[in-house]
Amino acid sequence: MGRKRNAGTVSDSIVADDIGQFPDKNVGEALGRVTGVQLSRDFGEGNAVSIRGVEPDLNRVEVNGVSILSTAGNLNVYGGGGRSNDFRELPAEMVKSIDVFKGFTSDMTEGSVGGTVAVTTRKPLDFREPTFSLTLSGQKLDTLPDWKPRASLFGATQFLDGRLGVMANVTYDRVLTRGDFYDGNSWARLADFDNSAEKTVSYYNQSYSQAVNDALASVGTEAGCATISTPDANVLTTSAARTACQSQWYDYNPRVSRYRVWTRDDERTSGEFTLEYEFSDSLRAFATYQTNSRTQQLNDINYGTDFTSLDRLNYAVGATCPRVTTTTAQNVPGVVVDENHNVTSYVVGNCLGTSGRGGDTAFSISSRDFLYETESNYLTYGFRWVGDRLKVDFLGANAETETLSQTNNVSVSFNTPGLVVTLEPGTSAPVFTFAEGYSPSDASAVSQYQIQYRPSQSSNSEDQYKLDAEFDPRTTFLTNIKFGGRYSDAKTKGYDYGGFIISPGANLASEVDNIVIYANSINSTARVSDTATVDQTEALYGNLYQTNYFTTTETWSRAFSNSVFDAAMTPLPSDFHYAGTLPSTWMYPDYNSVAQYLDTTNFNLNNLYSGVGNDGNTYDQIPYSVNEKTDAQYVRLDWQLPLLGLDIVGNLGLRRVHTETNTSGKFTRNETRLVNGVATTAVVSNTVVNQTRDYTKWLPSFNMNAWLIDNTLSMRVGYAKLMARPLYNFLVPNMTCTINYTNDGTSDDGPDSCSAGNPDLKPYEASQYDLSFEWYPNRDTQLSAGFFYKDIETFYLSSRTSLGQQDVFGDGVLYFYNSYINGEGATISGVELTAKTAFTFLPGVFSGFGADVNYTYQEATGVGVYSQLDGSELPYPGLSSDSYNATLWYERGPINARLAYNYRSEYLVTAADQSGNPVIKDPTGYLDGKISWKAPVKGLTLFAEGKNLTGEDETTWAGDIRLISTGYSGRRFFAGLTYKY
């Protein structure tokens, strides 16, 4: 309570003793107990937080004043904004205290719109005598048989008459998790299956002006779309306008229906080592080295089908297999559509012979293995000098992280003509009904084996230096003057699947004379033939002049396929959690059992950073990179003013922030030409693009705290201008332009177009207003109510927007241009309520009870974010309107116990996933508990913990019955001991 009372702005705090009394294993899980903080989980573990409804990438996390870097992986491969961290890499055992600053003062480092999480770790001279502690525990998930270890070792001591302090803190954790899921995965709107006169949606596309949207939405019949002209030729062609108009009648269909069993074996080691020296009573210096090592072995077993194009429905008409189109989709047999225009059942077509069409390779079972290796290293150093009226603090840090990812995948595809896919009422779980002889248990139905290899790398670094000074002016009104500055130089860089054209040769209309370096995204495929006379044909590589040269294909005989199938297929380790209507188990392929027969020559890292081109020379791959340099200066005036008998204190400040970004990406030029009468698009050149931009922002802040009743009731008022820089993945100037040289009247025809990142994006900017009341009726009780309002003046849209025809290269040629843009106008407001008390007034053993509760309500208006799937308006990403924590605790004698419930209401995870679907998560409630007992042996405590005691699962939707995923990640139990000396 004391930290909150004395803070210079609106904040909440947790200290190590509080964290240790909960079953929270990382900083994020501890933060989830704080008012206004909403926790997101991955496989049951807390990994990210939203603060006051603002998504993780727009909050700042620092340890001892040093920025924590992202280890999320390659931006081009795995997405993400590159600014948020994974809290699983910050173990709770390393924490001395956590402050969540929801307001802002000018001496705080900028970079947050929601709030700043300031983690403080221990220093060796904090301890008056040598201190040692050891925690050992085992952990087990209810869906897995084995116990895994977790250990923490801490020691601190002093030398040289207490002037030199040495401290070490090491945590080791081996977390084995499993998630069982059933998916609709993502949804599309491919065609009008029900031929209903009623629109599925009225047209709206955020990329277009209101006039364009109104013109398309005004068309009342699907037939009427065939005769309209474009409402704005600068934005879309007449052909595109007619297709967009017709899409208003297109029904929703599930794209990837499947079951999944995903396991995660996550080994983490974190260490912090600190030297602190007191030169004199006025000067103290320190150096800290913090290291984090994380190795993840991931396995994803997938069992399902796809409906990503109308070709999946191709069925025989007489002796032919015509392709289903948008004009014939309503005639396809077996498609069932509900009253809200959702496809709830369909039948895979009976055509075979062409992969991806009809029942050919319509069902697959795969097993993907990932190896993630992450290293993070932070060197922090600084000093504090305290004079008579002046204090000076210096902080320097050099940080670097690297994540190397290697994935391989094995899949077995089956011909399943006549497969019926039905969504189960109530849950939307997909139910598969196979035709006789065409199921994944039939070796005779196997049509293809494939293995894949995908490596990528990403790295981040930041050098940061901060100098702060405090001067005591010794005046009645002005109590302290703070001033200082900060400089940082941050870099993020990544190598993805690579492959590019070094030179297009003299003939741009042909690929044959291209000079290329090959891609790391490699497939080795075997098609199964009933007529093959040899077991295997020789693996055929791609074309030497194409970047996918390493990809191979071959043919296997049916007999050979059957032998591989019998040896490679293995059952699930244990039953599927959702067994019942859904199967309890299935067979999946073992990677090595299949890969031994396919070409894996280039399944390695040899081509990740550079490689040999088809001309025999060595070339570097093209990475993305962002170099962000910032410098900031500030002044903060602390003041006090007795007014009307009240003690009023506060601070007033101004921060100047200058940011310079140097970004590098890849420009890809595609050309569409007629090849044998067919419009074919090919890459003809790749070049590196570099951009430099800078901007300056001024961030004023004001905070006031008045004790309405001395030391009992206080009122806080706050104002601040906030900013958070754009996500790295939006800034990278990757650009792909397609020039169309065809004019054959096919659907492949289209205008020249470019799609690009935007290094000119402005940062998020918001003005925030706070009003809060804190009541401390006695030493054991706190009641508080806070009200906040954020006016988000500038933000950026999470999907690219059509900017009409632009002269992209300054040569007079116009391209339909799509890029990220800034938006304006959203507001977030809310109320935060907190109550804490100890029931010391109860008699005897009952006096050890206490309770903590908090509740947050928040809402957003004027968001301006829309679904790419159907144009519907979406809520603010990451914002749950309601969340609360309720904790009942007991502390008396040797017993300490906590039972804690954490709830958050529905929220939008993202406005557009990789398939363009909005992802909306259902409300969740997690019950955790811990009980500990101080044994008669001095310093020894035994404990038992449980997380997700009620067995909560999580479900996400794209709206209505459109299931994205339902998954269960299990209950987790811990048992262990702590010894302190």
HELIX and SHEET records of a PDB file:
HELIX    1   1 GLY A    2  ASN A    6  1                                   5    
HELIX    2   2 ALA A   16  GLY A   20  1                                   5    
HELIX    3   3 VAL A   27  LEU A   31  1                                   5    
HELIX    4   4 PRO A   56  LEU A   58  5                                   3    
HELIX    5   5 LEU A   75  TYR A   78  1                                   4    
HELIX    6   6 PHE A   87  GLU A   89  5                                   3    
HELIX    7   7 ALA A   92  MET A   94  5                                   3    
HELIX    8   8 PRO A  124  ASP A  126  5                                   3    
HELIX    9   9 GLN A  210  ALA A  217  1                                   8    
HELIX   10  10 ALA A  223  THR A  227  5                                   5    
HELIX   11  11 THR A  238  GLN A  246  1                                   9    
HELIX   12  12 SER A  247  TRP A  249  5                                   3    
HELIX   13  13 LEU A  310  LEU A  313  5                                   4    
HELIX   14  14 ALA A  329  ASN A  331  5                                   3    
HELIX   15  15 ALA A  443  ALA A  445  5                                   3    
HELIX   16  16 ARG A  558  ALA A  568  1                                  11    
HELIX   17  17 TYR A  591  ALA A  595  1                                   5    
HELIX   18  18 TYR A  728  LEU A  731  1                                   4    
HELIX   19  19 GLY A  844  GLY A  848  5                                   5    
SHEET    1   A 5 SER A  11  VAL A  15  0                                        
SHEET    2   A 5 SER A  97  PHE A 101 -1                                        
SHEET    3   A 5 THR A 116  THR A 120 -1                                        
SHEET    4   A 5 ARG A  60  VAL A  63  1                                        
SHEET    5   A 5 VAL A  66  SER A  67 -1                                        
SHEET    1   B 2 VAL A  37  ASP A  42  0                                        
SHEET    2   B 2 GLU A  45  ILE A  51 -1                                        
SHEET    1   C25 LEU A 540  TYR A 541  0                                        
SHEET    2   C25 THR A 552  SER A 557 -1                                        
SHEET    3   C25 ILE A 522  SER A 529  1                                        
SHEET    4   C25 VAL A 446  PHE A 471 -1                                        
SHEET    5   C25 LEU A 390  PHE A 414 -1                                        
SHEET    6   C25 PHE A 363  VAL A 386 -1                                        
SHEET    7   C25 LEU A 283  ASP A 306 -1                                        
SHEET    8   C25 VAL A 256  SER A 280 -1                                        
SHEET    9   C25 LEU A 164  ASP A 183 -1                                        
SHEET   10   C25 LYS A 148  PHE A 159 -1                                        
SHEET   11   C25 THR A 131  LEU A 141 -1                                        
SHEET   12   C25 ARG A 972  LYS A 980 -1                                        
SHEET   13   C25 LEU A 940  LYS A 947 -1                                        
SHEET   14   C25 THR A 924  LYS A 934 -1                                        
SHEET   15   C25 ILE A 895  ARG A 904 -1                                        
SHEET   16   C25 ASP A 882  ARG A 892 -1                                        
SHEET   17   C25 PHE A 849  THR A 861 -1                                        
SHEET   18   C25 ALA A 826  ALA A 838 -1                                        
SHEET   19   C25 THR A 781  TYR A 796 -1                                        
SHEET   20   C25 TYR A 764  ASN A 778 -1                                        
SHEET   21   C25 LEU A 713  ALA A 724 -1                                        
SHEET   22   C25 VAL A 678  ILE A 709 -1                                        
SHEET   23   C25 LEU A 646  VAL A 675 -1                                        
SHEET   24   C25 TYR A 624  LEU A 643 -1                                        
SHEET   25   C25 LEU A 478  TYR A 495 -1                                        
SHEET    1   D20 LEU A 540  TYR A 541  0                                        
SHEET    2   D20 THR A 552  SER A 557 -1                                        
SHEET    3   D20 ILE A 522  SER A 529  1                                        
SHEET    4   D20 VAL A 446  PHE A 471 -1                                        
SHEET    5   D20 LEU A 390  PHE A 414 -1                                        
SHEET    6   D20 PHE A 363  VAL A 386 -1                                        
SHEET    7   D20 LEU A 283  ASP A 306 -1                                        
SHEET    8   D20 VAL A 256  SER A 280 -1                                        
SHEET    9   D20 LEU A 164  ASP A 183 -1                                        
SHEET   10   D20 LYS A 148  PHE A 159 -1                                        
SHEET   11   D20 THR A 131  LEU A 141 -1                                        
SHEET   12   D20 ARG A 972  LYS A 980 -1                                        
SHEET   13   D20 LEU A 940  LYS A 947 -1                                        
SHEET   14   D20 THR A 924  LYS A 934 -1                                        
SHEET   15   D20 ILE A 895  ARG A 904 -1                                        
SHEET   16   D20 ASP A 882  ARG A 892 -1                                        
SHEET   17   D20 PHE A 849  THR A 861 -1                                        
SHEET   18   D20 ALA A 826  ALA A 838 -1                                        
SHEET   19   D20 THR A 781  TYR A 796 -1                                        
SHEET   20   D20 ASN A 822  GLY A 823 -1                                        
SHEET    1   E27 LEU A 540  TYR A 541  0                                        
SHEET    2   E27 THR A 552  SER A 557 -1                                        
SHEET    3   E27 ILE A 522  SER A 529  1                                        
SHEET    4   E27 VAL A 446  PHE A 471 -1                                        
SHEET    5   E27 LEU A 390  PHE A 414 -1                                        
SHEET    6   E27 PHE A 363  VAL A 386 -1                                        
SHEET    7   E27 LEU A 283  ASP A 306 -1                                        
SHEET    8   E27 VAL A 256  SER A 280 -1                                        
SHEET    9   E27 LEU A 164  ASP A 183 -1                                        
SHEET   10   E27 LYS A 148  PHE A 159 -1                                        
SHEET   11   E27 THR A 131  LEU A 141 -1                                        
SHEET   12   E27 ARG A 972  LYS A 980 -1                                        
SHEET   13   E27 LEU A 940  LYS A 947 -1                                        
SHEET   14   E27 THR A 924  LYS A 934 -1                                        
SHEET   15   E27 ILE A 895  ARG A 904 -1                                        
SHEET   16   E27 ASP A 882  ARG A 892 -1                                        
SHEET   17   E27 PHE A 849  THR A 861 -1                                        
SHEET   18   E27 ALA A 826  ALA A 838 -1                                        
SHEET   19   E27 THR A 781  TYR A 796 -1                                        
SHEET   20   E27 TYR A 764  ASN A 778 -1                                        
SHEET   21   E27 LEU A 713  ALA A 724 -1                                        
SHEET   22   E27 VAL A 678  ILE A 709 -1                                        
SHEET   23   E27 LEU A 646  VAL A 675 -1                                        
SHEET   24   E27 MET A 735  ASN A 740  1                                        
SHEET   25   E27 SER A 753  ALA A 756 -1                                        
SHEET   26   E27 TYR A 815  SER A 819  1                                        
SHEET   27   E27 THR A 801  GLN A 806 -1                                        
SHEET    1   F13 LEU A 540  TYR A 541  0                                        
SHEET    2   F13 THR A 552  SER A 557 -1                                        
SHEET    3   F13 ILE A 522  SER A 529  1                                        
SHEET    4   F13 VAL A 446  PHE A 471 -1                                        
SHEET    5   F13 LEU A 390  PHE A 414 -1                                        
SHEET    6   F13 PHE A 363  VAL A 386 -1                                        
SHEET    7   F13 LEU A 283  ASP A 306 -1                                        
SHEET    8   F13 VAL A 256  SER A 280 -1                                        
SHEET    9   F13 LEU A 164  ASP A 183 -1                                        
SHEET   10   F13 LEU A 963  TYR A 968 -1                                        
SHEET   11   F13 GLU A 954  TRP A 957 -1                                        
SHEET   12   F13 VAL A 919  LYS A 921 -1                                        
SHEET   13   F13 TYR A 907  THR A 910 -1                                        
SHEET    1   G 2 TRP A 187  ALA A 188  0                                        
SHEET    2   G 2 ASN A 253  PRO A 254 -1                                        
SHEET    1   H 4 VAL A 336  VAL A 337  0                                        
SHEET    2   H 4 VAL A 343  VAL A 347 -1                                        
SHEET    3   H 4 VAL A 420  LEU A 423 -1                                        
SHEET    4   H 4 PRO A 430  THR A 433 -1                                        
SHEET    1   I 2 PHE A 500  SER A 503  0                                        
SHEET    2   I 2 ILE A 515  ILE A 517 -1                                        
SHEET    1   J 2 MET A 569  PRO A 571  0                                        
SHEET    2   J 2 MET A 587  PRO A 589 -1                                        
SHEET    1   K 2 SER A 610  VAL A 612  0                                        
SHEET    2   K 2 THR A 618  ASP A 620 -1                                        
SHEET    1   L 2 VAL A 865  TYR A 866  0                                        
SHEET    2   L 2 GLU A 873  LEU A 874 -1                                        
END                                                                             
